[in-house]
Amino acid sequence: MNAGYTQEEVDLLREECEELGQNFVIVDDEPEEEADYVQFQFIGKHEGKEVIYDAVLSTLSMHHSSKLYEEAEKKVMKIHKDFVPFELRDENTAVNEEAELLMEEFIQEMEDEEAVKVAEFVEIDYDFEFGIGIDAALNVDEITVEVIEKFISDFNNGTLKLDKTLYSFKDGFED
């Protein structure tokens, strides 16, 4: 049983939201001042019942940077068979400097050519481990309390309008 569907968990989240005076609870304990993404939980309805939604909301620029990185990793793995993707590394992973430089070159090249374009999106995961998962990106400069509250309100009211325009961003990876 997914605990995020239970009335007990919904009530606990509602109490926590009321204590904070907002309609969501941030999952990450220490959000940054200027956040590119925020993970939070809120109460919504699914099939007529209240459930907990566990959402990750990011800026479209951050989503674009992630896509650039993924594409560059794919290109590097074709050339360097020993290349280990970032999310699979640990402290014992040997870093291939040549592959890392190639990654940076591919990212810069794709950025310059605007080879990767992204649009606002919302993906819903009903098989999430706790409640219902949401992965979303909006074309905003940063994820603020106001952006989160508007997202939740629009999502819960069925009035969320996504911009389907394809965007490309420059300098997603600054040193």
Backbone as numpy.savetxt, mean C-alpha at the origin, in Angstrom:
# Nx Ny Nz CAx CAy CAz Cx Cy Cz
-12.16 -19.74 11.56 -13.01 -18.54 11.56 -12.12 -17.28 11.56
-12.45 -16.35 10.72 -11.73 -15.08 10.62 -12.24 -14.14 11.72
-11.38 -13.85 12.70 -11.78 -13.05 13.86 -12.23 -11.64 13.48
-11.77 -11.14 12.34 -12.16 -9.80 11.90 -13.63 -9.68 11.51
-14.32 -10.83 11.47 -15.75 -10.83 11.16 -16.59 -10.94 12.44
-15.95 -11.13 13.60 -16.71 -11.35 14.83 -17.16 -10.03 15.45
-18.34 -10.07 16.05 -18.90 -8.87 16.69 -17.98 -8.41 17.83
-17.36 -9.36 18.53 -16.47 -9.03 19.63 -15.30 -8.15 19.16
-14.65 -8.54 18.06 -13.53 -7.76 17.52 -14.00 -6.42 16.97
-15.16 -6.42 16.30 -15.72 -5.16 15.78 -15.97 -4.19 16.93
-16.55 -4.70 18.03 -16.83 -3.85 19.20 -15.54 -3.31 19.82
-14.50 -4.15 19.89 -13.20 -3.69 20.42 -12.62 -2.57 19.56
-12.70 -2.74 18.24 -12.18 -1.70 17.34 -13.01 -0.42 17.47
-14.34 -0.57 17.58 -15.20 0.61 17.74 -14.82 1.38 18.99
-14.57 0.67 20.12 -14.16 1.33 21.37 -12.84 2.08 21.18
-11.89 1.43 20.51 -10.59 2.06 20.29 -10.73 3.31 19.42
-11.57 3.24 18.38 -11.82 4.40 17.52 -12.43 5.54 18.32
-13.41 5.21 19.18 -14.08 6.24 20.00 -13.08 6.92 20.93
-12.18 6.12 21.53 -11.16 6.69 22.42 -10.26 7.67 21.67
-9.96 7.35 20.39 -9.10 8.20 19.58 -9.86 9.36 18.93
-11.17 9.27 18.92 -11.98 10.32 18.30 -11.90 10.32 16.78
-11.72 9.14 16.20 -11.68 9.04 14.74 -12.29 7.71 14.30
-12.49 7.56 12.98 -13.18 6.36 12.48 -12.22 5.26 12.05
-10.98 5.30 12.52 -9.99 4.28 12.17 -8.92 4.21 13.25
-8.14 3.12 13.21 -7.00 2.94 14.09 -5.80 2.61 13.22
-4.72 3.34 13.42 -3.50 3.07 12.66 -2.84 1.82 13.22
-2.46 0.91 12.34 -1.85 -0.35 12.76 -0.38 -0.15 13.09
0.33 0.61 12.27 1.74 0.92 12.53 1.77 1.89 13.70
2.52 1.53 14.75 2.53 2.34 15.98 3.07 3.75 15.80
4.04 3.90 14.91 4.65 5.21 14.76 4.63 5.68 13.31
3.48 6.22 12.87 3.43 6.71 11.49 4.34 7.93 11.33
4.88 8.06 10.15 5.77 9.19 9.88 4.95 10.46 9.69
5.60 11.60 9.87 4.94 12.89 9.69 4.34 13.00 8.28
5.19 12.77 7.28 4.73 12.81 5.89 4.73 11.38 5.37
3.57 10.74 5.44 3.49 9.31 5.13 3.17 9.06 3.66
3.94 8.14 3.05 3.66 7.68 1.69 2.62 6.57 1.72
2.54 5.89 2.86 1.53 4.84 3.02 1.21 4.69 4.51
0.00 4.23 4.79 -0.42 4.00 6.16 -1.27 2.73 6.18
-1.03 1.88 7.19 -1.88 0.72 7.40 -2.82 1.06 8.54
-4.11 0.83 8.33 -5.10 1.16 9.34 -6.27 0.18 9.26
-7.05 0.14 10.34 -8.25 -0.70 10.38 -9.46 0.19 10.62
-10.56 -0.20 10.00 -11.82 0.51 10.19 -12.98 -0.47 10.08
-14.14 -0.01 10.52 -15.34 -0.85 10.48 -16.15 -0.50 9.24
-16.56 -1.53 8.52 -17.41 -1.34 7.36 -18.41 -2.49 7.30
-19.17 -2.52 6.24 -20.14 -3.60 6.08 -19.72 -4.52 4.94
-20.05 -5.80 5.12 -19.86 -6.80 4.07 -21.01 -7.77 4.20
-21.75 -7.92 3.12 -22.93 -8.79 3.10 -23.87 -8.48 4.26
-24.05 -7.17 4.51 -25.01 -6.71 5.52 -24.53 -6.78 6.96
-23.33 -7.28 7.19 -22.79 -7.39 8.55 -21.59 -6.47 8.72
-21.41 -5.95 9.94 -20.22 -5.16 10.23 -19.00 -6.07 10.29
-17.93 -5.62 9.66 -16.66 -6.36 9.66 -15.52 -5.36 9.80
-14.35 -5.89 10.09 -13.15 -5.05 10.17 -12.43 -5.12 8.83
-12.12 -3.95 8.30 -11.29 -3.85 7.10 -9.89 -3.47 7.55
-8.89 -4.16 7.03 -7.49 -3.87 7.32 -6.90 -3.33 6.02
-6.62 -2.04 6.00 -6.26 -1.37 4.75 -4.83 -0.84 4.76
-4.20 -0.92 3.59 -2.94 -0.22 3.34 -3.25 0.78 2.24
-3.12 2.05 2.57 -3.39 3.12 1.62 -2.07 3.82 1.33
-1.72 3.91 0.05 -0.46 4.56 -0.31 -0.70 5.66 -1.34
0.30 6.52 -1.47 0.22 7.54 -2.51 0.47 6.84 -3.85
-0.05 7.43 -4.90 0.15 6.87 -6.24 1.63 6.92 -6.61
2.32 7.94 -6.14 3.76 8.07 -6.39 4.53 6.90 -5.77
4.15 6.52 -4.55 4.82 5.38 -3.90 4.50 4.08 -4.64
3.25 3.93 -5.06 2.85 2.74 -5.83 3.67 2.66 -7.12
3.86 3.81 -7.77 4.66 3.88 -8.99 6.10 3.44 -8.70
6.68 3.95 -7.63 8.06 3.58 -7.26 8.17 2.07 -7.03
7.18 1.49 -6.37 7.17 0.04 -6.12 7.11 -0.75 -7.42
6.28 -0.29 -8.35 6.16 -0.97 -9.65 7.48 -0.86 -10.44
8.10 0.31 -10.41 9.41 0.49 -11.07 10.42 -0.50 -10.50
10.45 -0.59 -9.18 11.39 -1.47 -8.51 11.15 -2.93 -8.91
9.86 -3.35 -8.90 9.50 -4.72 -9.29 9.96 -5.04 -10.71
9.70 -4.11 -11.64 10.10 -4.32 -13.03 11.61 -4.40 -13.18
12.33 -3.53 -12.46 13.80 -3.54 -12.51 14.33 -4.87 -11.94
13.73 -5.34 -10.85 14.14 -6.63 -10.28 13.99 -7.76 -11.29
12.87 -7.78 -12.00 12.63 -8.83 -13.01 13.72 -8.80 -14.08
14.08 -7.59 -14.53 15.11 -7.46 -15.56 16.47 -7.92 -15.05
16.81 -7.56 -13.82 18.10 -7.93 -13.25 18.18 -9.44 -13.04
17.07 -10.08 -12.60 17.08 -11.52 -12.35 17.31 -12.32 -13.63
16.94 -11.75 -14.78 17.19 -12.43 -16.06 18.69 -12.43 -16.40
19.39 -11.40 -15.93 20.82 -11.24 -16.24 21.69 -11.87 -15.16
21.35 -11.62 -13.89 22.12 -12.14 -12.75 21.29 -13.21 -12.05
21.59 -14.45 -12.34 20.82 -15.57 -11.77 20.94 -15.66 -10.25
22.02 -15.10 -9.69 22.21 -15.15 -8.23 21.57 -13.98 -7.49
20.90 -13.10 -8.23 20.30 -11.91 -7.61 19.12 -12.33 -6.72
19.12 -11.83 -5.48 18.04 -12.14 -4.54 17.17 -10.89 -4.39
15.86 -11.00 -4.71 14.97 -9.84 -4.55 15.00 -9.32 -3.11
14.81 -8.04 -2.99 14.93 -7.35 -1.69 14.09 -8.01 -0.60
12.83 -8.34 -0.90 11.93 -8.87 0.13 12.29 -10.29 0.58
13.19 -10.95 -0.16 13.63 -12.31 0.21 14.99 -12.33 0.91
15.58 -11.16 1.08 16.91 -11.08 1.68 16.83 -11.13 3.20
17.94 -11.60 3.79 18.12 -11.49 5.24 19.54 -11.01 5.49
19.99 -11.00 6.75 21.32 -10.46 7.05 22.45 -11.29 6.46
22.16 -12.53 6.06 23.20 -13.40 5.48 23.26 -13.35 3.96
22.35 -12.62 3.33 22.31 -12.56 1.88 23.49 -11.76 1.34
24.23 -12.38 0.44 25.35 -11.67 -0.21 24.77 -10.69 -1.23
25.22 -9.45 -1.17 24.73 -8.43 -2.10 25.63 -8.38 -3.32
25.04 -8.51 -4.48 25.77 -8.44 -5.74 25.79 -6.97 -6.17
26.94 -6.32 -5.97 27.06 -4.88 -6.26 26.76 -4.55 -7.71
27.22 -5.40 -8.61 26.99 -5.18 -10.04 25.48 -5.21 -10.35
24.79 -6.16 -9.74 23.34 -6.27 -9.94 22.61 -5.06 -9.35
23.10 -4.59 -8.19 22.48 -3.41 -7.55 22.62 -2.17 -8.44
23.79 -1.99 -9.02 24.01 -0.85 -9.92 23.11 -0.97 -11.16
22.98 -2.19 -11.66 22.12 -2.43 -12.81 20.67 -2.10 -12.47
20.25 -2.45 -11.25 18.89 -2.12 -10.78 18.67 -0.60 -10.90
19.63 0.16 -10.36 19.51 1.62 -10.38 19.43 2.14 -11.82
20.25 1.56 -12.71 20.23 1.98 -14.11 18.87 1.70 -14.75
18.34 0.48 -14.52 17.03 0.12 -15.08 15.93 1.04 -14.56
15.97 1.32 -13.26 14.96 2.20 -12.67 15.02 3.58 -13.32
16.24 4.13 -13.44 16.42 5.46 -14.03 15.94 5.47 -15.48
16.31 4.43 -16.22 15.93 4.31 -17.63 14.40 4.26 -17.78
13.75 3.41 -17.00 12.28 3.28 -17.08 11.59 4.56 -16.65
12.17 5.23 -15.64 11.63 6.50 -15.17 11.71 7.54 -16.29
12.89 7.63 -16.92 13.11 8.60 -18.00 12.18 8.34 -19.19
11.95 7.07 -19.48 11.09 6.70 -20.62 9.61 6.66 -20.26
9.31 6.91 -18.98 7.94 6.79 -18.47 7.34 5.44 -18.88
8.16 4.39 -18.71 7.76 3.03 -19.13 6.72 2.42 -18.20
6.67 2.90 -16.96 5.70 2.36 -16.00 4.69 3.46 -15.68
3.42 3.12 -15.87 2.33 4.06 -15.57 1.35 3.38 -14.64
0.78 4.16 -13.72 -0.14 3.62 -12.72 -1.38 4.51 -12.59
-2.47 3.90 -12.16 -3.71 4.63 -11.90 -4.17 4.30 -10.48
-5.04 5.15 -9.94 -5.60 4.87 -8.62 -6.29 3.51 -8.66
-6.23 2.79 -7.54 -6.88 1.48 -7.49 -7.27 1.12 -6.06
-8.19 0.17 -5.96 -8.55 -0.45 -4.69 -8.68 -1.94 -4.96
-7.89 -2.75 -4.26 -7.99 -4.21 -4.36 -8.49 -4.72 -3.02
-9.49 -5.59 -3.07 -10.08 -6.14 -1.85 -9.74 -7.63 -1.75
-9.26 -8.04 -0.58 -8.86 -9.42 -0.34 -9.77 -10.03 0.72
-10.73 -10.86 0.26 -11.69 -11.48 1.17 -11.08 -12.67 1.91
-9.91 -13.15 1.48 -9.23 -14.27 2.13 -8.14 -13.78 3.07
-8.27 -12.57 3.56 -7.28 -11.96 4.44 -7.30 -12.68 5.80
-6.17 -12.65 6.52 -6.10 -13.40 7.79 -6.96 -12.78 8.89
-7.17 -11.46 8.85 -7.98 -10.80 9.88 -8.89 -9.78 9.20
-10.16 -10.07 9.18 -11.10 -9.17 8.52 -10.95 -9.25 7.01
-11.16 -8.13 6.36 -11.06 -8.04 4.90 -9.91 -7.10 4.58
-8.99 -7.55 3.74 -7.84 -6.73 3.39 -8.14 -5.78 2.25
-7.55 -4.60 2.33 -7.67 -3.62 1.24 -6.27 -3.10 0.94
-5.93 -3.08 -0.35 -4.70 -2.45 -0.80 -5.16 -1.38 -1.77
-4.78 -0.13 -1.53 -5.25 0.96 -2.37 -4.18 2.03 -2.53
-4.28 2.77 -3.65 -3.39 3.90 -3.89 -4.22 5.05 -4.45
-3.97 6.23 -3.92 -4.66 7.44 -4.37 -3.64 8.48 -4.81
-4.03 9.31 -5.75 -3.15 10.35 -6.27 -3.19 11.57 -5.35
-2.52 11.44 -4.21 -2.40 12.51 -3.22 -0.92 12.65 -2.87
-0.54 13.81 -2.34 0.86 14.05 -1.99 1.31 13.24 -0.78
0.41 13.06 0.19 0.71 12.27 1.36 -0.57 11.71 1.95
-0.41 10.66 2.76 -1.56 10.03 3.40 -1.72 10.69 4.77
-2.76 11.50 4.91 -3.04 12.23 6.14 -4.30 11.67 6.79
-4.58 12.12 8.00 -5.81 11.72 8.70 -7.02 12.07 7.83
-6.99 13.27 7.22 -8.11 13.70 6.38 -8.29 12.79 5.16
-7.18 12.39 4.54 -7.24 11.50 3.37 -7.83 10.15 3.79
-7.38 9.63 4.94 -7.88 8.33 5.43 -9.37 8.43 5.74
-9.79 9.49 6.45 -11.20 9.64 6.80 -12.08 9.75 5.57
-11.64 10.50 4.56 -12.41 10.63 3.33 -12.48 9.29 2.60
-11.36 8.57 2.56 -11.33 7.25 1.91 -12.36 6.32 2.58
-12.34 6.26 3.92 -13.26 5.38 4.65 -14.70 5.78 4.39
-14.98 7.08 4.48 -16.33 7.58 4.25 -16.83 7.22 2.85
-16.00 7.52 1.84 -16.38 7.22 0.45 -16.51 5.71 0.23
-15.59 4.93 0.81 -15.63 3.47 0.65 -16.91 2.91 1.26
-17.19 3.32 2.51 -18.37 2.79 3.21 -19.68 3.26 2.61
-19.68 4.45 1.98 -20.91 4.98 1.37 -21.06 4.56 -0.09
-20.07 3.84 -0.62 -20.12 3.42 -2.02 -19.94 4.58 -2.99
-19.30 5.65 -2.53 -19.12 6.84 -3.38 -17.67 7.07 -3.77
-16.82 6.08 -3.54 -15.40 6.22 -3.87 -15.23 6.26 -5.38
-14.66 7.36 -5.88 -14.42 7.53 -7.31 -12.91 7.48 -7.54
-12.49 6.54 -8.35 -11.06 6.40 -8.64 -10.72 7.07 -9.96
-9.58 7.74 -9.96 -9.06 8.38 -11.17 -8.36 7.30 -11.98
-8.88 6.98 -13.16 -8.31 5.92 -13.99 -7.22 6.43 -14.94
-6.90 7.72 -14.83 -5.81 8.29 -15.63 -4.51 7.59 -15.26
-3.70 7.27 -16.27 -2.41 6.65 -16.02 -1.36 7.73 -15.78
-0.61 7.58 -14.70 0.41 8.55 -14.33 1.78 7.89 -14.27
2.80 8.71 -14.51 4.18 8.29 -14.33 4.84 9.38 -13.48
5.74 8.99 -12.61 6.38 9.94 -11.72 7.89 9.91 -11.92
8.54 11.02 -11.64 10.00 11.13 -11.75 10.61 11.13 -10.36
11.88 10.68 -10.32 12.66 10.74 -9.08 11.98 10.08 -7.89
11.42 8.91 -8.13 10.82 8.16 -7.03 11.86 7.64 -6.06
13.09 7.47 -6.54 14.16 6.94 -5.68 15.24 7.99 -5.53
15.09 8.81 -4.52 16.10 9.84 -4.27 17.02 9.37 -3.15
18.27 9.76 -3.24 19.23 9.36 -2.19 19.12 10.30 -1.01
